[in-house]
Amino acid sequence: EALQRLGRPVKAIVKHLSDEQLVVAQGRENLERRDLSFIERALFAARLEDHGFARSALTAALAVHKGNLSTMITVARSVPEELIVAIGPAPKVGRPRWEQLAELLPKTGDRWRQAIVSPGFDALESDSRFARALKALSPRQAKKTKQVIKSDTGAPLVQIVQGKDRLQFTIEEKSAPAFGSYLIEQLPEIYAAFRRRADV
């Protein structure tokens, strides 16, 4: 516009680009303008493939190898776009954690929907939203119960921790120095007595 007012001519080079060339140029421009996160690049690639662009064009646009592009598209297709949009770019979250999230989704039904509408979710920054969603989908750890067996004087003898698949005994050697050795010696007989009782 300024050159128009001055009445000065300007030289311009006009290039006719194919759709694929345009995508490559746009992708490189986006990469140069800002550092796109893994999921932003993955979603960009998946959307372009949905519009019929060849993967050769996408590898050029995103400057990635074919194998990496395949992984990106697989993750983008495995995670609902609604969830990706709700989480946002998550700049500190790389491929391994997105793959972890994608693997959990088929096992957890619509639990992710509950996560993105949970109180305070929208107020979190993007990386924290990802962390909350991942936590909501992760297997819940079974609570361990703890019991302490004490002597007549109140000194702790044995600490028993009951987990989901394990029962753990910790013997306080200071309170009963020889008790651990005695218990180890008696375990075969104790187990045999248990088996006899179970057979009754």
C-alpha positions, 0 to 999 in steps of 0.5 A: 500500500505504501508503494502504491501511494508513492507510485513506485513499482515493485517486483514480485515473484509468483509461484504456483504451488500444488496442494502438497507443496502448499502443505509442506510450506505451511508445515515448515512455516509453523515449525519455524514460527513456534516449537510445536508440541508432539501432540500438535504435530501428531494431530496436524499430521492426522488431519492432513492425512484425513484430507487425502495428503500422502505421507511423503508430503507430511514427512517433508512438512513436519521434517520427520522420518517415516517411522516417527510420522507413523507413530505420531498418526497412530497416537493421534488416532488412538486418543479422542480428539475431544480429549486432545483439545481439552488437554491442549498442546501439553508442551512438556509431554512427549511421545512416550507419555502420550502413548501411555495414555493411548494404551490406557484408553481402551481399558477405561471406557469413558473415564476420560470424559469424567476427567475433563469435566472434573472441577478445576480441570479447565483452570489447570495449565495444559501439562497439568491437565494431561497429568490429571487425565493420565492419573484418572486413567491409571490403575488405582493402587490397592491400599495397604493395611498395616498391623503391629504385633506387640509384646507383653511390655508393649514393644513392637515385635512384628509389623504386618503389611497386607497388600493386594497380592502380598503379605509382608512380615517385618520382625523387630530384631531388637525386641525379639532377637531370636524370634526371626530364626525360630519362625523360619525354622517353624515355617515348614511345620506351620504350613503343613498344619495349615494344609492339614486344616485346609484338607479337613 
